[in-house]
Amino acid sequence: MLDFSRVRSKEVSMDELLTGYTRADLRALTDEMIDAQVKLIADCSDADVVFQPLDPIANDTFATDSAEVNIAWTLGHVIVHITASSEEAAAIAAELARGVEYHGRSRSEIDWEAVTTIAECRQRLEESRRMRHASLAMWPDAPYLENSYEPWPSAGHFNAVSRFVLGLRHDDDHMGQIADVVNQAKAARA
């Protein structure tokens, strides 16, 4: 998988990290990420999906309900969140690759409380893999890689490749959280 530590430390930009990356590379990176997530939850049970972990630093500044700002995320919540974020990145990247100017977010996230089984988590990950692959199939043979935008102030400009990978970076940011929730859930049932 990509090592984002050099980007996080600002040693290199996302574009510098991704020089020469192709759609085939993005597909392979997607598969690596989804496979790693599936592996993290391989031994989980349905009880682990809804287990309420401890997270003293929980702070969801984007929560739609103020009562949810400081709740620790269940495994189902994390899976729903990361897949929605990467699918949004993939959808925006497909538009950028086709020469469409950025015109706003493209986010759809299912209700995390409806995800209560490990089968649903696995299904959500595989559905997300399929959707991300499909978004890459929308890219033209010669993508408009000069078409870019700045997703937030001081982020720098992201083109189709870097915007797609920003979703994978977001997934990577949550890998430790998934492992922590799984470990807490397993310890609770031991």
C-alpha positions as CSV (number, residue, x, y, z in Angstrom):
1,M,0.0,0.0,0.0
2,L,1.0,3.6,-0.4
3,D,3.0,5.1,2.4
4,F,1.3,8.4,3.2
5,S,3.7,9.3,6.0
6,R,5.9,11.5,3.7
7,V,2.8,13.4,2.5
8,R,1.5,13.8,6.1
9,S,4.9,15.2,7.1
10,K,4.9,17.5,4.0
11,E,8.1,16.0,2.8
12,V,6.4,15.4,-0.6
13,S,3.1,16.6,-2.1
14,M,0.4,14.1,-3.1
15,D,1.2,14.8,-6.8
16,E,4.9,14.1,-6.2
17,L,4.1,10.8,-4.5
18,L,1.8,9.8,-7.4
19,T,4.0,10.7,-10.3
20,G,3.4,8.2,-13.1
21,Y,0.4,6.5,-11.5
22,T,-2.2,5.1,-13.9
23,R,-5.8,3.9,-13.7
24,A,-4.4,0.4,-13.4
25,D,-2.3,1.5,-10.4
26,L,-5.3,3.1,-8.8
27,R,-7.3,-0.1,-9.3
28,A,-4.5,-2.1,-7.7
29,L,-4.3,0.3,-4.8
30,T,-8.0,0.1,-4.3
31,D,-7.8,-3.7,-4.1
32,E,-4.9,-3.6,-1.7
33,M,-6.8,-1.2,0.6
34,I,-10.1,-3.2,0.5
35,D,-8.2,-6.5,1.0
36,A,-6.4,-5.0,4.0
37,Q,-9.8,-3.9,5.5
38,V,-11.4,-7.3,4.8
39,K,-8.4,-8.9,6.5
40,L,-8.7,-6.7,9.6
41,I,-12.3,-7.8,10.1
42,A,-11.8,-11.4,9.1
43,D,-12.4,-12.9,12.5
44,C,-15.2,-10.6,13.6
45,S,-18.7,-11.6,14.6
46,D,-22.0,-9.7,14.4
47,A,-21.6,-8.6,18.0
48,D,-18.2,-6.9,17.1
49,V,-20.0,-4.8,14.4
50,V,-22.3,-3.1,17.0
51,F,-19.8,-3.2,19.9
52,Q,-19.5,0.3,21.4
53,P,-15.7,0.9,21.8
54,L,-14.0,3.4,24.1
55,D,-12.6,6.4,22.3
56,P,-11.8,9.3,24.7
57,I,-10.8,11.5,21.8
58,A,-13.9,10.9,19.6
59,N,-14.8,14.2,17.9
60,D,-16.9,14.0,14.7
61,T,-17.1,17.6,13.7
62,F,-19.2,16.6,10.6
63,A,-21.8,14.7,12.6
64,T,-25.3,15.7,11.5
65,D,-26.7,15.1,15.0
66,S,-24.9,17.1,17.8
67,A,-25.5,14.1,20.2
68,E,-23.2,12.1,18.0
69,V,-20.2,14.4,18.0
70,N,-18.3,12.7,20.7
71,I,-19.5,9.1,20.4
72,A,-17.0,6.3,19.7
73,W,-17.7,4.8,16.3
74,T,-18.7,1.2,16.0
75,L,-17.1,-1.1,13.4
76,G,-20.2,-0.7,11.2
77,H,-20.0,3.1,11.5
78,V,-16.3,3.2,10.5
79,I,-16.9,0.9,7.5
80,V,-19.8,3.0,6.3
81,H,-17.9,6.2,6.7
82,I,-14.7,5.1,4.9
83,T,-16.5,3.5,2.0
84,A,-18.7,6.7,1.5
85,S,-15.6,8.9,1.6
86,S,-13.6,6.8,-0.9
87,E,-16.6,6.5,-3.2
88,E,-17.0,10.3,-3.1
89,A,-13.3,10.7,-4.0
90,A,-13.6,8.2,-6.9
91,A,-16.7,10.0,-8.3
92,I,-15.1,13.4,-8.2
93,A,-11.9,12.0,-9.7
94,A,-13.9,10.5,-12.6
95,E,-15.4,13.9,-13.3
96,L,-12.1,15.6,-13.2
97,A,-10.6,13.0,-15.5
98,R,-13.4,13.7,-18.0
99,G,-12.6,17.4,-17.9
100,V,-15.6,18.4,-15.8
101,E,-14.8,21.3,-13.5
102,Y,-15.3,20.6,-9.8
103,H,-18.8,21.7,-8.8
104,G,-19.3,20.4,-5.3
105,R,-19.4,17.3,-3.2
106,S,-20.7,14.0,-4.4
107,R,-21.4,12.1,-1.2
108,S,-23.8,9.4,-0.3
109,E,-23.5,7.6,3.0
110,I,-25.9,4.9,4.1
111,D,-27.2,4.9,7.7
112,W,-24.4,3.4,9.8
113,E,-26.9,2.2,12.4
114,A,-28.5,-0.1,9.8
115,V,-25.2,-2.0,9.4
116,T,-25.4,-4.6,12.2
117,T,-23.7,-7.8,10.9
118,I,-20.3,-8.7,9.7
119,A,-21.8,-9.9,6.4
120,E,-23.1,-6.4,5.9
121,C,-19.7,-4.9,6.5
122,R,-18.1,-7.3,4.1
123,Q,-20.8,-6.6,1.5
124,R,-20.4,-2.8,1.9
125,L,-16.6,-3.2,1.4
126,E,-17.1,-5.3,-1.8
127,E,-19.8,-3.0,-3.1
128,S,-17.4,-0.1,-2.6
129,R,-14.6,-1.9,-4.4
130,R,-17.0,-2.5,-7.4
131,M,-18.1,1.2,-7.3
132,R,-14.5,2.5,-7.2
133,H,-13.5,0.2,-10.1
134,A,-16.5,1.4,-12.1
135,S,-15.5,5.0,-11.5
136,L,-12.1,4.3,-13.0
137,A,-13.7,2.7,-16.0
138,M,-15.3,6.1,-16.7
139,W,-12.0,7.8,-17.2
140,P,-11.1,8.6,-20.9
141,D,-8.0,7.0,-22.4
142,A,-6.3,10.4,-22.1
143,P,-7.6,11.9,-18.8
144,Y,-7.6,15.6,-18.3
145,L,-4.9,15.6,-15.6
146,E,-4.4,19.3,-15.7
147,N,-8.0,19.7,-14.5
148,S,-7.7,20.2,-10.7
149,Y,-9.1,22.0,-7.7
150,E,-8.3,22.8,-4.1
151,P,-10.5,20.7,-1.8
152,W,-9.8,22.9,1.2
153,P,-7.7,25.9,1.9
154,S,-3.9,25.1,1.9
155,A,-4.5,21.5,0.6
156,G,-3.0,22.3,-2.7
157,H,-4.5,21.4,-6.0
158,F,-5.7,17.8,-6.7
159,N,-6.2,16.3,-10.1
160,A,-8.1,13.1,-11.0
161,V,-5.2,10.8,-9.8
162,S,-4.5,12.7,-6.5
163,R,-8.2,13.1,-5.8
164,F,-8.9,9.4,-6.2
165,V,-6.0,8.6,-3.9
166,L,-7.2,11.1,-1.3
167,G,-10.0,8.7,-0.7
168,L,-7.5,5.9,-0.1
169,R,-5.5,8.2,2.2
170,H,-8.7,8.7,4.2
171,D,-9.2,4.9,4.3
172,D,-5.6,4.7,5.6
173,D,-6.2,7.3,8.2
174,H,-8.9,5.0,9.7
175,M,-7.0,1.6,9.5
176,G,-5.7,2.1,13.1
177,Q,-9.3,2.9,14.2
178,I,-10.6,-0.3,12.6
179,A,-7.9,-2.4,14.3
180,D,-8.6,-0.7,17.7
181,V,-12.3,-1.3,17.5
182,V,-11.8,-5.0,16.5
183,N,-9.3,-5.5,19.3
184,Q,-11.6,-3.9,21.9
185,A,-14.5,-6.0,20.7
186,K,-12.5,-9.2,20.8
187,A,-11.3,-8.4,24.3
188,A,-14.8,-7.7,25.5
189,R,-16.1,-11.1,24.3
190,A,-13.0,-13.0,25.6
